[in-house]
Amino acid sequence: MKVFPDDLLYSREHIWIRVDGDLGIIGITDYAQEHLGEVLNIELPEEDSSVEMDEPFGNIESAKGVVELISPVSGDIVNINEDIIDDIGIINSDPHDTGWLIVVEIRDMAELDELLDARGYHDFLVQELEVE
């Protein structure tokens, strides 16, 4: 099993968030990109729109199908990663760094308490994989 960066928090929907003050940089986990296979297309919301915790904010398409991207927090989108629009392969090659998707201004910092740290996400995956 892979090691997941300690500076990220993780959702059970395989989305990570890196918190920097009141901003959250959001992307998909390495496990998610590996599970999806080659990413073919991504749909992201517009800047200045908002996201809600546990609600879809876009979708990602791979050869295996289309998966909704579920937001780990509520907030206003302040930035979208234009680089992945130009080179979708970044999501597969570097999902935890340059393959980020959106940046949100977090509306309620308490929502972060619902997320998993790296160890918790690893344990969640071990349990999930036992079920599959």
GIBELPE-V501784 format. One record per backbone hydrogen bond with DSSP energy under -1.0 kcal/mol. NH is the residue of the N-H (numbers start at 0). CO is the residue of the C=O. If there is no record, write none. Layout:
nh-><NH:NH>
co-><CO:CO>
This chain:
nh-><8:9:10:13:15:16:17:19:22:23:24:25:26:28:32:33:34:35:36:39:40:42:47:48:50:53:54:56:58:59:60:61:64:66:68:70:74:75:76:77:78:80:81:85:86:89:90:92:93:96:98:99:100:101:102:103:104:105:106:110:111:112:113:114:115:120:121:122:123:124:125:126:127:128:129:130:131>
co-><16:115:14:10:26:8:24:22:19:103:17:101:15:13:28:29:30:31:32:60:60:58:76:45:74:70:51:68:42:66:40:64:61:59:57:54:50:104:48:102:102:100:79:81:82:86:87:88:89:93:93:96:25:25:78:23:75:21:73:107:108:109:110:111:9:116:117:118:119:120:121:122:123:124:125:126:127>
